[in-house]
């Protein structure tokens, strides 16, 4: 009986991931297709469309919006819309939360939103998280440079944001998507693992520097004018 049950569970392990993936893909595809058809039928009410045209329309519209972000007049309009939404109670929190979260994965993130390893000083423990801000505001002044790291929780949504010295943060050598997946499944997979994390991070230049500027070197001789 135990052998038969083990065989049955092995079949579940194989089928369930494919079934859930297929269900999500089909559901999202049907939703996008319906959205695209609704947009087209606002102009052509009697238009008969094959399945999938609505998805193509939505994808093309999103791509077109992406192209328009390269125009300064479009960015100027978005800035004013951001300010307008910021005056609406409730909508401001939802809009800014979603916008900032998506920026971690967008092209504007560049060096932000990196998967990192935080090693507390004097400890062999390592914490994997997502570097969200190299210059966080609203935290007490510290003699060392502090960065903000989001530490996701396993098997649930949410997590903690910790502020740690930048000198103890190292690159995890994996994409953000992989780091979130590893955290979500509590590292039960053998296929994905963080990198060695031995390479220190190189932070961006042209941004505010450390709270305490370096002291001048008094031992160096003064410069002489020719």
C-alpha positions in Angstrom: 0.0 0.0 0.0 2.8 2.4 0.9 4.5 1.7 -2.5 1.3 2.4 -4.4 0.8 5.7 -2.4 4.4 6.7 -3.2 3.7 6.1 -6.9 0.5 8.1 -6.7 2.3 11.0 -4.9 5.1 10.9 -7.6 2.4 11.4 -10.2 1.0 14.4 -8.3 4.4 16.0 -8.1 4.7 15.7 -11.9 1.2 16.7 -12.9 0.4 19.6 -10.4 3.2 22.0 -11.6 2.2 21.6 -15.2 -1.5 21.9 -14.4 -1.1 25.1 -12.3 1.2 26.6 -15.0 -1.3 25.8 -17.8 -4.2 27.1 -15.8 -2.4 30.4 -15.0 -1.2 30.9 -18.6 -4.7 30.1 -20.1 -6.4 32.4 -17.5 -4.1 35.3 -18.2 -4.3 34.7 -21.9 -8.1 34.7 -21.9 -8.2 37.8 -19.7 -5.8 39.7 -22.0 -7.7 38.5 -25.1 -11.0 39.7 -23.7 -9.5 43.0 -22.8 -8.1 43.5 -26.3 -11.4 42.5 -27.9 -13.2 45.0 -25.7 -10.9 47.8 -26.8 -11.4 46.9 -30.5 -15.2 46.6 -30.2 -15.4 50.1 -28.8 -14.8 51.2 -32.4 -16.0 48.2 -34.4 -18.9 46.6 -32.6 -19.7 43.9 -35.1 -16.1 42.9 -35.6 -15.5 39.1 -35.4 -12.0 38.3 -34.2 -10.2 35.0 -33.9 -8.9 34.0 -30.5 -5.6 35.6 -29.7 -6.0 38.9 -31.6 -6.9 40.6 -28.4 -3.6 39.4 -26.8 -1.7 40.8 -29.7 -3.5 44.1 -29.4 -2.7 44.4 -25.7 0.9 43.5 -26.2 1.3 46.1 -29.0 -0.3 48.8 -26.9 2.0 48.1 -24.0 5.0 48.2 -26.4 3.7 51.5 -27.8 3.5 53.0 -24.3 7.1 51.8 -23.7 8.2 53.6 -26.8 6.4 56.8 -25.7 8.3 56.9 -22.5 11.3 57.9 -24.5 9.6 61.2 -25.4 10.1 64.0 -22.9 6.5 65.3 -23.4 5.2 61.9 -22.3 7.5 61.8 -19.3 6.4 65.3 -18.4 2.8 64.2 -18.5 3.5 61.2 -16.4 5.3 63.3 -13.8 2.2 65.5 -13.5 -0.1 62.5 -13.3 2.1 61.2 -10.4 1.7 64.4 -8.6 -2.1 64.3 -9.2 -2.4 60.8 -7.8 -0.3 61.7 -4.8 -3.1 64.1 -3.6 -5.7 61.3 -3.7 -6.0 59.5 -0.3 -5.7 55.7 -0.6 -4.9 55.8 -4.3 -1.5 57.3 -3.5 -0.5 54.3 -1.3 -1.6 51.7 -3.8 -0.2 53.5 -6.9 3.2 54.3 -5.4 3.6 50.8 -3.8 2.9 49.1 -7.2 5.1 51.6 -9.1 8.1 51.3 -6.9 7.8 47.5 -6.8 7.8 47.2 -10.6 10.7 49.5 -10.9 12.9 46.9 -9.2 12.4 44.7 -12.3 12.2 47.5 -15.0 15.0 48.9 -17.1 15.3 52.0 -14.8 16.5 49.8 -11.9 20.0 49.3 -13.4 22.0 48.7 -10.3 19.1 48.9 -7.9 17.1 45.8 -7.1 20.1 43.6 -7.0 20.2 40.3 -5.2 22.7 40.6 -2.4 24.1 38.7 0.6 24.3 40.4 4.0 26.9 38.9 6.4 26.5 40.3 9.9 29.9 41.1 11.4 31.3 38.5 13.8 28.9 35.9 12.5 29.0 33.1 9.9 25.3 33.6 9.1 24.3 35.0 5.7 21.0 36.6 4.8 19.9 36.9 1.2 17.8 39.8 0.2 17.1 42.5 -2.4 19.0 45.8 -2.4 16.2 48.4 -2.7 17.9 51.7 -1.9 21.6 52.6 -1.7 20.8 55.9 0.1 17.7 55.4 2.3 16.2 58.4 4.0 14.5 58.8 7.3 16.9 56.6 9.3 19.2 57.8 12.1 22.5 59.2 11.2 25.3 56.6 11.3 29.1 57.0 10.9 29.0 54.2 8.2 27.0 54.2 5.0 23.7 52.4 5.4 21.7 50.6 2.6 18.2 49.2 2.6 17.7 45.5 1.9 14.3 43.8 1.5 14.4 40.3 3.0 11.4 38.2 1.7 9.8 35.5 3.8 9.6 31.9 2.8 6.2 30.3 1.8 4.4 33.6 2.2 4.1 37.1 0.8 5.8 40.0 2.6 9.1 40.4 4.4 11.2 42.8 6.4 13.3 45.8 5.3 16.6 46.0 7.2 19.2 48.8 7.2 22.7 47.5 7.3 26.2 48.9 6.7 27.1 48.8 3.0 30.5 47.3 3.8 28.9 44.0 4.9 26.8 43.6 1.7 28.0 41.5 -1.1 26.6 40.5 -4.5 24.7 37.2 -4.6 25.6 36.6 -8.3 22.0 35.6 -9.3 19.1 37.6 -10.8 16.5 39.1 -8.6 13.8 36.8 -9.9 15.9 33.8 -8.9 16.6 35.2 -5.5 12.8 35.8 -4.9 12.1 32.2 -6.0 14.8 30.8 -3.8 13.3 32.7 -0.8 9.7 31.8 -1.7 10.4 28.0 -1.7 12.9 28.1 1.3 15.8 26.8 -0.8 14.2 23.4 -1.3 15.2 23.3 -5.0 18.7 22.0 -5.9 18.7 23.8 -9.3 19.1 27.4 -8.0 21.5 28.6 -5.4 23.1 31.9 -4.6 26.6 32.6 -5.7 29.6 32.7 -3.5 28.9 36.3 -2.6 32.6 37.1 -2.2 32.7 40.1 -4.6 31.9 43.3 -2.7 29.4 45.6 -4.3 30.3 48.6 -6.3 27.9 51.4 -5.6 26.9 54.1 -8.0 28.8 57.4 -8.2 27.2 60.8 -8.6 24.8 60.2 -5.6 25.1 61.5 -2.0 28.2 60.2 -0.4 28.8 58.8 3.1 27.5 60.9 6.0 31.0 61.6 7.2 33.4 62.8 4.5 37.0 61.5 4.7 39.5 63.5 6.7 42.2 65.2 4.7 45.6 63.6 4.7 47.8 66.0 6.8 51.0 64.0 6.1 50.9 64.7 2.4 53.1 67.8 1.4 51.2 70.8 0.1 50.9 71.2 -3.6 53.3 73.7 -5.1 52.3 76.0 -7.9 54.7 76.1 -10.9 
